[in-house]
């Protein structure tokens, strides 16, 4: 028998370490050649590590969430005969394949996207890694035991028994007690008392002991055990990027109200006659407006390399679209958004959102954005203060559309209004620029025919 050390290969130029986001084997497991061992996350992507040999797992490098240096031992596998020597050659081939396939390996000197997607990590109730046991109940876990119901205080002193079903109309209680019992959903005929009528103290005793069935008031909160969640994988990347953005960027947010009544009417008409084309949301119209107004405000469609002290103003709009997935927030990028109409944008929005949620985004769809839009959809909110997707310098957040009365001349009419937020990097963008830009957006959105004008 021999022992083969599977070392973490070089999985991308300039990458010094990778994070364990999931184990697929445990010590003592028998593994086959090419069987998946672990998922490792770098700044570029999540990479699956496969075993170059067949054998038995002897040791693992660490737990989920640990950072492992490139070249260090990840898994030790006990193999038979000459398999260990053959595995060395196999491991080198695997390393070359990984390096060729790793997203961003060839352009590691470029910017790291603010968010990445990853394969879903089996953190709870799945997988066979070191943390799998933490999600289950072992033999030593304490079982849930129903406490013995103590006797009602009045029972020891000769208190009355619950009234028979036919005599419930004879239950005596003050109006306040009756109202409280009604709100709690308590049948007063089941409440014991040692007096001539039910009092608040009797009701309290019933709630504590008398039901004998673990009574809980309707909608009452129930205590539960504290839950400890390790911040790993995508959640860690999001935390690191948000912390870096807030630490390095002096944010300011400007919010203005936009009347989208005409735009919503136009959207409804287009959807009613869309045929086989995708249904239009507000987002494609907003993106068209953004692309039409950015040429006059180039300082917003930019990326700031604060280490080099260089701002790059982009001549194209590569628009990031914040998307919530099961793995966390990702920002797929719509390339050359300025060249697409509302129908093309709607199609691309749907495609990228689906790919993000299925963890099938391509490397060039996950980075290089020049400005980002983040929307909570139907949740909306009154106003948002979005965090900039570094190294970009601006992020736009549409909020919920609400219907309210407004004055138009001397008349009061119903209007559909939406607050629009923009957060900017104050090192690059002045408040006047942000406010002026939102006013330009406002003109486009409140006069939607301009969105289709040449």
Buried (B, 14 or more C-beta within 10 A) or exposed (E): EBEBBBBBBBBBBEBEBBBBBBBBBBEEBEBEBEBBBBBBBBBBBBBEBBBBBBBBBBEBBBBBBBEBEBEEBBBBBBBEEEBBEBBEEBBEEBBEEBBEEBBBBEBBEEBBBBBBBBBBBBBEEEBBBBBBEBEEEEEEEEEEEEEEEEEBBBBEEEBEEBBEEEEEEEBEBEEEBBEBBEEBEBEBBBBBBBEEEBBEBBBEBBBEBBBEEEBEEEEEEEEEEEEEEEEBBBBBBBEEBBEEBEEBBEBBBBBBBBBBBBBBEBBEEBEEEEEEBBEBBBBBBBBBBBBBBBEEBEBBBBBBEBEEEEBBBBEBBBBBBBBBBEBBBBBBBBBEBBEBEBBBBBBBBEBBBEBBBEBEBEBEBBBBBBBBBBBBEEEBEEBBBBBBBBBBBBBBBBBBBEEEEBEEEEEEEEBBBBBBBBBBBBEBBEEEBBEBBBEBBBEBBBEBEEBEEE
